[in-house]
């Protein structure tokens, strides 16, 4: 097999090894580890006809699985990963001098829950892993059946498509050719022993609908150096919600969405069945890509590279069509992501001379995204939601022939998205 370009993470081997670990980055030398470090993840989720913030309770339950206290009506840590409709912020901070740090404060601007957020280390938090940029995903169980991959916006299926993987007969090389999944997701806000987080047991306030992170922020706590202070510019503020609209004509589904001024790029994907128990995938990329690794935060450098390759849609793009003949009447699950501008700050800055001694005092990584989801054939505004659901329920109750039984594809979806 040819050597693969570094710009694409290609998942090889049997499905059990499809999502193998990305090679770990070498650990940074001790002198380059900041005395204090913070991670801030910002997410806006919408879709499926849900009002913003309308699933706070469910978000709390899901957040509890990801390190928050869960089970309550308040905000919990981990909601930036739950897809619960709303605006969410997760924060983690660590101090090199205080490995057992159990609390900290984050001073925030007047427009965001001022004067300060109370960070606490969750009870029974896992031991911290090393501070590299590796992200590991659990491999799904080996599925059965076929997988079909389509790509590109337009009205017609392009020549050479779909790419087909028959899992009953596929070799390791076949898997390698099929599962191309670009990803540059790095470590963000996380729960670990000795690393206080927000939202917390001491401060579970919800993010207000009109909240803004723009302005000066500062971290304080035992072992956190004085002067851990920085400004969040407008480009890294909370994004507005994405609204995905659909219009179908002659089998082509035209998708459109609202422009977000701070979006760096967009990406659309859909998954479903063709009625033959095949799992069908389509993405807006001009190059083959399953999209498994792209529905999350990505680095600025990766986004810029994939824009040039036309893997991602430009920030000026607000429409894309799903070609006819891919999903048909069986529909599929849609996802649209807007990538925000990642902010990476370190003080003092790294010297231009690589041999010069460098002992950073603090560092912060801030990531932004907006994601919406829906079903093919269902408007993002939710006006058609009730009729569509009633029609599908009636069809199922009548036992209509030809509706796909999708246990294998759905199990694979759980493996992919149940991270």
ABEGO torsion letter per residue (X at the ends): XBBBBAABBBBBEBAAAAABBBBBBBBBBAAABBABBBBBBBBBBBEGGBBBGAAAAAAAAAAAAAGBAEGBABBBBGAAAAGBBEBBBBBBBBBAABAABABBBBBBBAABGOABBBBBBBBGBBBBBBBBABBBBBBBBBBBEBBBBBBEBEABBBBGOBBBBBAAABBAAAAAAABBBBBABBBBBBBBBGBBBOBBAABABBBBAABBABEBBBBBEBGBBBGBBBBBBAAABBBBBBBBBBBBBGGBBBBBBBBBAABABBBBBBBBBAGAGBBBBBBABABBBAGAAAABBBBAAAAAAAAAAGABBBAABABBBBBBGAAEAAEBBBBBBBBBBBBBBBOBBBBABAABBBBBABBBBBBBBBBBBBBBGBBAAGAAAAAAAAAAAAAAAAGBBGBBBAAAAAAAAAAAABX
